[in-house]
Amino acid sequence: MEYRPFGKTGMDVSAIGFGCWEMSGGYGSFDKTEIIAAANRAIDVGINCFDTAEDYGKGKSEDVVFEAVGHRRDEIILVTKFGIGYRNDRPRGRDAGREMAHAAIDHSLKRLGTDYVDVFLVHWPDRATPFDETMLALDEIVQAGKARAIGLSNFTLDEIERCMAVRRVDVLQYGYNMFDRRMSREIFAYAEEHGIGMMTYGSLAYGLLAGAFDEDTKFEQNDWRRGGGGGFSLRLFADDVFRRNLKVADGVNEVAERLGKSLPELALNWTLSHPAVSTGLVGARRVAEVDANMGALGWKLSDDDRAAIDRVFDQFEVNTAPNKWVESID
C-alpha cells in the first residue's frame, strides 16, 4: 500500500480509502457478511481510511462499520460526516449549527462504538447557518477530544475561504473521476497551497468505470442511481446520457487493455495520480473487489496515455468540467 500525508493532520492515509456509503442500502441490496469480509480484507492489505456519514442510511452505515471493523479501531483512520437529512424547514434538510454539530458527533460516536473519530466533516454546506458558528462548533468538538481533525465536503471555494478565516480546515472531500473533473480547476490548487488533506469520492464514477454495467442494467428500487443520479454526479445515469457514458467507458477500457490493465485499475490510478489527492475512496462489497482495486497502485500513466483517455471523452463530447460547478453539485 502507498501512504500519503493527510494534509497537515500528522496522519498518513492510504492512497486507496474504503467508502462506506454502500453499507447504507442506498446502492441497492448487499450481503452484510460479504461486505464485512471486504472491509476486513481492506485493512489486511493496508487500507486504513474508512469514510462513512450519519446520513448514509440514517445511521445504518455507521452501525455496519462498527460491526465490521470496530474491533480493529486502532488500525484505521475513521471519518464521518454530518449536516444533512434533518429539518424539512431548511433547504435540503441541512443543519450544521452548533447544537446539531454536538448532537451529531455524539450520535455517531455511539453508533461507531468509539470515543473519537479521526476526521469529522460537514457533509454539505448549510447556508442558513453562519459558517463561523459551524467552524467554532467543530473546534469545540476537537478540543473535547471527540475528533482529531475537521473538514468540509462539497463547499465552494469562496465558502472554504470564509471557513478558513474562522478556523483551519484540515480535510476536504469532493467527487472526482474521469467524468467529473470540476474540482481540479480551483479546489485542488487551494488544497495544495494550504496543505489541506484531500479525499475524493466517486473514483470509479459510481460504477460506470468499474465495467459492471451494460445497456440492459436495471438499478434496484433502493439504488440512488435508479433516477439518473443526483446533481453531484452530473446525472451520469440519466436516460439521455447513460448509453453514451457506457460507450465512453468502453473506449477507456480499450486504453486500459493496451496497457495490460483493467478498466477500474486504470480509472482509479488516474484519480490517485493527481498530486492534490490524499486518498481516493472506493466502495467494495466483496473481497475480490478490494483485491482488484490494489492493481491501481505501483505504476504511472504516461502523458500519451492521458491524451488517449482525453480523446475518448472528446470523441463523445463529454463536458468533464462544466463552468458552473456550484449549481451542478448543489
Secondary structure, DSSP 8 states (H G I E B T S, - for coil): --EEE-TTSS-EEESEEEE-GGGGTTBS---HHHHHHHHHHHHHTT--EEE--TTTTTTHHHHHHHHHHGGGGGGSEEEEEES-S--TTSGGG---SHHHHHHHHHHHHHHHTSS-EEEEEESS--TTS-HHHHHHHHHHHHHTTSEEEEEEES--HHHHHHHHTTS---EEEEE-BTTB-GGGTTHHHHHHHHT-EEEEE-TTGGGGGGT---TT----TTBGGGGT--GGGTTTTSHHHHHHHHHHHHHHHHHHHHTT--HHHHHHHHHHTSTT-SEEEE--SSHHHHHHHGGGSS----HHHHHHHHHHHHHTT--SS-S-HHHHH-
